[in-house]
């Protein structure tokens, strides 16, 4: 069963979050030879998806980095999204959903205002 974690993203800003994966005894998982994929889907229109980059930063310490650059968050609709992270074991033997939750995208004001004098 995947762990649940709700995340928040500011539209038009860089998004990144570090995830530490631990085992039964709270020891970091060894992520060497593991593959990760992450996707978000807009709740109001499930056809709207966004790929979230998933990078193993420290394989021996169980750390992965989820990130979306600012130019990609600008295209995301404000509101609730669902996301999940899937881990594929070495040699593609087994795929497992390890993290899931809501991703709330909040609107930006700075780049959406037009001034008139």
Order of alpha helices (4+ residues) and beta strands (2+ residues): beta-beta-beta-beta-beta-beta-alpha-beta-beta
